[in-house]
Amino acid sequence: MSKLTSDNSHYRSHSEAKSTDKTGKLQLIAQGNGMSALPAAVRDLVVASVADNSRRAYASDLRRFISRGGSFPSDSTSVAVYLAEHAGTHSVATLRRWVASLSKAHTAVGYPDPTKSEPAKSTLSGICRVHGEAPQNASPLLRDDIFAVLDQIGSGIRDARDRALLLIGFAGGFRRSELVSLNVADIAFVRRGLVITLRRSKTDQTGIGREIGIPLGKTRHCPVTALEGWLRIASIDNGAIFRPVDRHSHVGVGRLSREAVSIIVKERVAATGIDAGRYSGHSLRAGFCTSAALAGVSSWKIRQQTGHASDAMLARYIRSAELFEENAAGAVL
């Protein structure tokens, strides 16, 4: 078997993911009567109500809580002590995730939620006031930035994949999970570009799906042409679109992971001489939103592309884009 490169070590095949989920899906509630007290049909539907990635995170957080002396079901005081013990060693964002996991673990099987009562509720609020921190958002990869990155990409098979991944990720405003979930069956090349059917996303857990248009590019960097080139050179006509490529230029059969998208973005940004520390897989989506706002695209049209649930979710990108528009300092300096 070929040795995997850094981005390839972060992918899991569809079959592997299904196997892991099958054996571990009931670990969401791991102790006490929990899930085992529910009828099998109800238990399976409760499990299905939570996205796979969220379920794995909940299970991991619950196991951590129990391994450090917590119990299930728990009480508010135990949760408060747990949070206080980690206030100085973990970020507020991590503690909030732990609270969300414990909350879901309890409410999923009808137990009272200890995170919503005192003293746990006030303990988390106090931690936020004492240890509050600004969110470390990924820097947006703006239009000119991504063009600079693309100009440094070569002509090999891995280059073809990365070029297509960056352009499709940017033009579609995709989340990492959405990007790596795409299959050949989800795309249709049409006269004006490309139609992508996104069958499930973070804001569409029930799988209603939506179509996204990727128009033919007007510059030297066309996302439609890039994707056509990757599929052709990799001989991909079904299954996952974005796959690992080993050091011998062999294309794998599985799909890239979300972590691999971040690795690719960082590596390609670093190749231009830019500090890649603040960039991640989310930089493509953030860059599209900010670039579109700078170009004067209305918020509802941006949302149509990205699937954001509301204008409020787009606000930080639009604010960033407008920092220098009619800037007060610019009028007097």
PLY file of the C-alpha trace (Angstrom):
ply
format ascii 1.0
element vertex 333
property float x
property float y
property float z
element edge 332
property int vertex1
property int vertex2
end_header
0.00 0.00 0.00
1.30 3.46 -0.87
2.45 5.72 1.87
0.03 8.56 2.52
0.99 12.22 2.45
0.00 14.67 5.19
-3.40 15.50 3.72
-4.19 11.85 3.00
-3.70 10.80 6.60
-6.79 12.78 7.50
-9.37 11.04 5.36
-11.78 8.25 6.11
-13.55 6.19 3.51
-17.34 6.07 3.45
-17.29 2.43 4.56
-14.97 3.21 7.46
-17.24 6.04 8.60
-20.30 3.79 8.48
-18.51 1.04 10.40
-17.35 3.43 13.12
-20.83 4.95 13.40
-22.47 1.52 13.57
-20.36 0.40 16.49
-20.25 3.68 18.33
-23.52 5.47 17.67
-25.10 4.44 20.98
-22.21 5.85 22.99
-24.00 9.20 23.13
-25.46 8.07 26.43
-22.96 5.70 27.97
-24.01 5.23 31.56
-26.97 4.48 33.79
-30.34 3.61 32.31
-29.95 6.28 29.59
-30.53 5.01 26.08
-30.88 1.40 27.21
-34.10 2.34 29.01
-35.71 3.37 25.73
-37.43 1.03 23.26
-35.08 0.08 20.42
-37.15 1.91 17.79
-37.17 5.10 19.86
-33.47 4.76 20.68
-32.49 4.51 17.02
-34.57 7.57 16.09
-33.08 9.61 18.95
-29.63 8.67 17.67
-30.62 9.60 14.11
-31.81 13.03 15.25
-28.21 14.10 15.85
-25.70 14.58 13.03
-22.83 12.06 12.97
-20.13 14.63 13.75
-22.16 16.11 16.62
-22.90 12.65 18.00
-19.22 11.74 18.08
-18.39 15.05 19.79
-21.16 14.57 22.38
-19.99 11.02 23.11
-16.37 12.12 23.51
-17.30 14.99 25.83
-19.55 12.78 27.93
-16.86 10.11 28.30
-14.42 12.81 29.39
-16.84 14.11 32.01
-17.42 10.62 33.42
-13.71 9.73 33.39
-13.05 12.74 35.62
-15.51 11.77 38.30
-18.79 12.88 36.79
-21.85 10.68 36.69
-24.81 10.24 34.39
-27.36 11.55 35.04
-25.62 14.41 36.76
-26.62 17.35 38.93
-25.94 21.04 38.48
-23.35 21.24 41.27
-21.21 18.49 39.73
-21.29 20.26 36.37
-20.37 23.57 38.03
-17.37 22.00 39.78
-16.25 20.38 36.54
-16.37 23.70 34.69
-14.62 25.59 37.48
-11.78 23.06 37.58
-11.08 23.63 33.87
-11.72 27.37 33.69
-8.03 28.21 33.73
-6.87 25.50 31.35
-9.45 25.42 28.58
-11.01 28.06 26.36
-14.50 29.41 26.89
-15.48 27.93 23.54
-14.41 24.45 24.69
-16.32 24.78 27.97
-19.42 25.89 26.08
-19.14 22.81 23.87
-18.86 20.58 26.93
-21.98 22.18 28.37
-23.86 21.67 25.11
-22.82 18.01 25.05
-23.94 17.39 28.64
-27.19 19.21 27.96
-27.96 17.09 24.91
-26.99 13.87 26.66
-29.55 14.53 29.40
-32.43 15.94 27.37
-32.15 13.23 24.69
-33.45 10.64 27.15
-35.72 12.84 29.24
-33.48 13.65 32.19
-33.51 17.18 33.68
-30.82 19.37 32.14
-28.29 20.19 34.89
-26.59 22.86 32.77
-29.70 25.06 32.75
-30.04 25.32 36.53
-27.92 26.79 39.33
-25.06 26.75 40.10
-23.88 25.46 36.71
-25.56 28.25 34.76
-23.97 31.06 36.80
-20.60 29.28 36.90
-20.40 29.32 33.10
-21.47 32.98 33.02
-18.79 33.83 35.58
-16.12 32.01 33.58
-17.14 33.95 30.49
-16.79 37.26 32.35
-13.46 36.39 33.96
-11.85 34.45 31.13
-13.79 35.82 28.18
-11.90 35.90 24.93
-12.52 37.11 21.42
-13.26 34.29 18.98
-10.27 33.32 16.85
-11.95 33.42 13.47
-10.13 32.16 10.41
-8.85 34.92 8.15
-10.86 35.15 4.94
-9.10 34.12 1.75
-10.23 37.01 -0.43
-10.53 36.98 -4.22
-7.10 38.46 -4.88
-5.57 36.25 -2.19
-6.91 33.06 -3.69
-5.76 34.14 -7.15
-2.26 34.63 -5.74
-2.43 31.15 -4.19
-3.67 29.59 -7.44
-0.87 31.24 -9.42
1.64 29.24 -7.35
0.01 25.87 -8.00
1.73 23.56 -10.48
0.39 21.11 -13.03
0.58 17.73 -11.28
-2.36 15.56 -10.33
-2.38 16.74 -6.71
-2.16 20.30 -8.02
-5.24 19.67 -10.16
-7.15 18.42 -7.14
-6.13 21.32 -4.93
-6.94 23.88 -7.64
-10.43 22.44 -8.05
-10.99 22.14 -4.31
-9.98 25.75 -3.62
-12.03 27.19 -6.47
-15.16 25.14 -5.87
-14.92 25.72 -2.12
-14.60 29.47 -2.67
-17.17 29.88 -5.46
-19.77 27.81 -3.64
-19.09 29.32 -0.23
-18.96 25.77 1.08
-18.30 24.55 4.58
-15.52 21.96 4.79
-18.00 19.18 5.54
-20.10 20.13 2.52
-17.12 20.27 0.22
-15.76 16.83 1.08
-19.23 15.24 0.99
-19.72 15.99 -2.72
-20.11 13.06 -5.10
-20.03 12.95 -8.89
-23.77 12.25 -8.81
-24.26 15.64 -7.12
-22.92 17.71 -10.03
-24.25 18.59 -13.48
-22.29 20.55 -16.08
-24.61 22.93 -17.92
-24.18 25.57 -20.59
-23.64 28.41 -18.11
-21.48 26.50 -15.66
-22.11 23.90 -13.00
-25.09 22.97 -10.81
-24.23 21.30 -7.51
-26.90 19.57 -5.46
-26.02 19.81 -1.80
-27.98 16.97 -0.24
-27.31 17.75 3.40
-25.60 20.48 5.40
-25.21 21.93 8.87
-28.42 23.94 8.44
-30.24 21.14 6.60
-29.88 18.05 8.77
-33.09 16.51 7.43
-31.70 16.29 3.92
-34.12 18.50 2.00
-31.20 19.59 -0.16
-30.65 22.64 -2.35
-29.03 23.51 -5.66
-26.06 25.85 -6.00
-24.96 27.42 -9.25
-21.26 27.81 -10.04
-20.96 30.01 -13.16
-18.17 29.80 -15.69
-15.32 32.02 -14.55
-14.51 35.32 -16.24
-10.83 35.15 -15.30
-7.96 32.72 -15.83
-9.13 30.83 -12.77
-12.43 29.15 -13.64
-13.89 26.78 -11.02
-15.87 24.83 -13.61
-12.83 24.23 -15.82
-10.73 23.33 -12.76
-13.23 20.71 -11.62
-13.52 19.24 -15.11
-9.74 19.00 -15.26
-9.45 17.23 -11.91
-12.15 14.66 -12.71
-10.58 13.96 -16.08
-6.98 13.60 -14.93
-8.01 11.50 -11.92
-10.40 9.33 -14.01
-13.21 9.88 -11.52
-16.67 9.16 -12.90
-18.53 8.14 -9.75
-18.27 8.36 -5.97
-16.40 11.00 -4.00
-15.10 14.00 -5.93
-12.28 15.11 -3.66
-9.97 12.22 -2.81
-6.50 11.66 -1.36
-3.48 11.55 -3.66
-0.39 9.72 -2.41
3.24 10.62 -3.08
3.23 8.39 -6.16
0.31 10.38 -7.63
-2.12 7.51 -7.05
-5.68 8.68 -6.41
-7.44 6.98 -3.50
-10.97 5.63 -3.47
-12.10 7.31 -0.24
-12.84 10.95 0.34
-10.83 13.71 1.98
-11.69 14.66 5.55
-12.56 18.13 6.76
-9.15 18.33 8.40
-7.49 17.64 5.04
-9.20 20.73 3.57
-7.62 22.89 6.27
-4.23 21.31 5.66
-4.46 21.97 1.93
-5.47 25.61 2.46
-2.61 26.18 4.90
-0.02 24.51 2.66
-1.10 26.42 -0.42
-1.24 29.75 1.41
2.21 29.15 2.93
3.62 28.48 -0.55
2.91 32.11 -1.47
5.01 33.39 1.43
1.98 34.42 3.51
1.79 33.42 7.17
-0.73 30.57 7.07
-1.34 30.47 10.82
-4.67 32.29 10.69
-6.00 30.41 7.68
-8.07 27.24 7.68
-10.66 25.40 5.64
-13.21 28.00 6.72
-11.14 30.71 5.01
-12.67 29.75 1.65
-16.24 30.32 2.85
-15.30 33.45 4.80
-13.36 34.77 1.82
-16.28 34.29 -0.54
-18.73 36.05 1.79
-16.39 39.00 2.36
-15.41 39.29 -1.30
-19.04 39.18 -2.41
-19.96 41.88 0.11
-17.05 44.03 -1.11
-18.36 43.62 -4.67
-21.75 44.97 -3.58
-23.67 41.68 -3.73
-26.82 41.80 -1.60
-26.91 39.72 1.57
-29.81 37.57 0.35
-27.92 36.63 -2.81
-24.88 35.70 -0.72
-27.11 33.59 1.51
-28.60 31.90 -1.54
-25.11 30.66 -2.38
-23.86 29.84 1.11
-27.02 28.63 2.80
-26.63 30.92 5.82
-29.82 30.84 7.87
-30.06 34.61 8.36
-28.46 37.97 7.65
-27.24 37.97 11.24
-24.94 35.06 10.44
-23.42 37.07 7.60
-23.08 40.28 9.58
-19.43 39.88 10.61
-18.32 39.35 7.01
-20.26 42.35 5.77
-18.92 44.49 8.63
-15.37 43.51 7.69
-16.04 44.41 4.07
-17.40 47.83 5.01
-14.61 48.89 7.39
-13.04 51.17 4.78
-16.20 52.27 2.95
-16.76 55.98 3.66
-14.36 55.60 6.57
-14.40 58.63 8.89
-10.61 58.64 9.27
-10.24 58.57 5.49
-12.22 61.78 5.22
-9.91 63.75 7.48
-6.45 62.28 6.87
0 1
1 2
2 3
3 4
4 5
5 6
6 7
7 8
8 9
9 10
10 11
11 12
12 13
13 14
14 15
15 16
16 17
17 18
18 19
19 20
20 21
21 22
22 23
23 24
24 25
25 26
26 27
27 28
28 29
29 30
30 31
31 32
32 33
33 34
34 35
35 36
36 37
37 38
38 39
39 40
40 41
41 42
42 43
43 44
44 45
45 46
46 47
47 48
48 49
49 50
50 51
51 52
52 53
53 54
54 55
55 56
56 57
57 58
58 59
59 60
60 61
61 62
62 63
63 64
64 65
65 66
66 67
67 68
68 69
69 70
70 71
71 72
72 73
73 74
74 75
75 76
76 77
77 78
78 79
79 80
80 81
81 82
82 83
83 84
84 85
85 86
86 87
87 88
88 89
89 90
90 91
91 92
92 93
93 94
94 95
95 96
96 97
97 98
98 99
99 100
100 101
101 102
102 103
103 104
104 105
105 106
106 107
107 108
108 109
109 110
110 111
111 112
112 113
113 114
114 115
115 116
116 117
117 118
118 119
119 120
120 121
121 122
122 123
123 124
124 125
125 126
126 127
127 128
128 129
129 130
130 131
131 132
132 133
133 134
134 135
135 136
136 137
137 138
138 139
139 140
140 141
141 142
142 143
143 144
144 145
145 146
146 147
147 148
148 149
149 150
150 151
151 152
152 153
153 154
154 155
155 156
156 157
157 158
158 159
159 160
160 161
161 162
162 163
163 164
164 165
165 166
166 167
167 168
168 169
169 170
170 171
171 172
172 173
173 174
174 175
175 176
176 177
177 178
178 179
179 180
180 181
181 182
182 183
183 184
184 185
185 186
186 187
187 188
188 189
189 190
190 191
191 192
192 193
193 194
194 195
195 196
196 197
197 198
198 199
199 200
200 201
201 202
202 203
203 204
204 205
205 206
206 207
207 208
208 209
209 210
210 211
211 212
212 213
213 214
214 215
215 216
216 217
217 218
218 219
219 220
220 221
221 222
222 223
223 224
224 225
225 226
226 227
227 228
228 229
229 230
230 231
231 232
232 233
233 234
234 235
235 236
236 237
237 238
238 239
239 240
240 241
241 242
242 243
243 244
244 245
245 246
246 247
247 248
248 249
249 250
250 251
251 252
252 253
253 254
254 255
255 256
256 257
257 258
258 259
259 260
260 261
261 262
262 263
263 264
264 265
265 266
266 267
267 268
268 269
269 270
270 271
271 272
272 273
273 274
274 275
275 276
276 277
277 278
278 279
279 280
280 281
281 282
282 283
283 284
284 285
285 286
286 287
287 288
288 289
289 290
290 291
291 292
292 293
293 294
294 295
295 296
296 297
297 298
298 299
299 300
300 301
301 302
302 303
303 304
304 305
305 306
306 307
307 308
308 309
309 310
310 311
311 312
312 313
313 314
314 315
315 316
316 317
317 318
318 319
319 320
320 321
321 322
322 323
323 324
324 325
325 326
326 327
327 328
328 329
329 330
330 331
331 332
